[in-house]
Amino acid sequence: MIHQTVAGSQFRGGRRPSGPRGCRREWPELVAAARGVGLVPDGGACRGPHARTRILAIDEASYGSTGYGAAVLIKGEDPGTALLLAAAPANKGRLIDAASVLPGLAAVAPGVLAGTGAATVVELADPVDPQTVLTRIRAAAAAPGPLFLYLAGQLHVDARQQQIHVALARTTQATVRYTGLPWAWLAHEFQVRGPGTTTVVADLAATTEAWQRLRQEGLALGQGVRLYGRITAPAPRRKIVTPDYLKVYAEVWRGGAQPSLTELHAYAADRVGPGDALYLAMDGVPPDPLPRQSAPPAAADPHPAILAAAAAGRHGEAASMAAMWESEALRAYGPGSLEAIHWLEVRADLARLAGEPARSCEWWMACAQARLARGQTTDDTDVQGAVDRAHHQWEQLRDPDRARSLAPALVTLRRQVPGRQRGALEAVQRRLEQLHAVPAAGR
């Protein structure tokens, strides 16, 4: 199953979209169809390797004043629906870079986003008209199959009626009642759906007024609607936060794992840290205590996806996936297991690729210490390799203070594991003497 969602401004001649994964050759036809040229009419089929993929819906409504739209490809019958909504004011009232999460979510397979074998995906990037957004939500709510709303944005309270609103592109504090999307509208539209068929995953920033209200009352969408998310307190003035909670979801899914939403919520909440934030689970009540880190169950071999992320320069994403799989290995096999050590080695090498020699050195030393604790001998190839790599990364450090802080542990390891190259311990000690001759920072 293939999908593509494109912001309207990009459709009209901005950055060229890359097209559906695995279906790049057909992308010009799809764009032409969405523009009304008709090379691939509604109901027509793609050619090439995805000949079974059929265009069932091309939606180009509301491009004019709103600046957004969606082209959707679905395959199969009775698909689920995933609605990606990222909205924040385009003025100085912006609190969150909501749209930054869309590329990551859009790269996730539609069936994963919607929890079904076939899915429709609709993307709304910084919309301006609450009535148009309501129309999209109403259409999604009327569709058969599960509905998932992924929402990144910010919450305001209107001064007159004291209702919670999701800010849109033209929203200001003075106009929120007319330019924002009332939270009550969401609750109303979702109540027509069967219990358990609607899920909302939200990453939201709150104004001072909204934060005070939510700390007292929480946030919910009514009976039968699952709600997971994070609401952050107002950031310092002029600081714009990022939807890191939702970005963790995208990273995990792109890594090939598909945990339950409860597990993924706990993992994302742990990753981004408690901070000054309200975490929502199921009925909108913040969990107490917050569940600690959890990791997805095993899926297909994750190594290719991790390596691809690192090779593409997405080092944070690669490190996150490796840390998640290390957590799973720790849970399944225990600390000190070969499985857990393997993922620690992966993380050490990813740190090397990311240009972080200090962290790589620390993790390679931890790998060596873990293998020695298992009873592996000092002449074991894996033990020696870990110490050699730690030594090499330490040599790459250009920060004298950091190198000095790591030196004692490395010297201890080198005394235990001299390695295959003669003079390795002496080399560490010589460089350490040189580092002591360099004044420490602040002296």
Buried (B, 14 or more C-beta within 10 A) or exposed (E): BBBBBBBBBBBEEEEEBEBBEEBEEBBEBBBEBBBEEEEBEEEBEBEEEBEEBBBBEBBBEBBEEBBBBBBBBBBBEEBBBBBBBBBBBEEEBBBBBBBBBBEBBBEBBBBBBBBBBBBBBBBBBBBBBBEBBBEBBEBBBEBEBBBBBBBBBBBBBBEEEEBBBBBBBBBBBEBBBEBBBBBBBBBBBBBEBEEEBBBBBBBBBBBEBBBBBBEEEBBBBBEEBBBBBBBBBBBEEEEBBBBBBBBBBBBBBBBBBBBEBBBBBBBBBBBBEEEEBBBBBBBBBBBEEBBEBBBBEEEEEBEEBBBEBBEEEBBEBBBBBBBBBBBBBBEEEEEEBEBBBBBBBBBBBBBBBBEBBBBBBBBBBBBBBBBBEEEBEBEBEBBBBBBBBBBBBBBBBEEBEBBBEBBEBBBEBBEBBBBEEEEBBEBBEEBBEEBEEEEEEEE
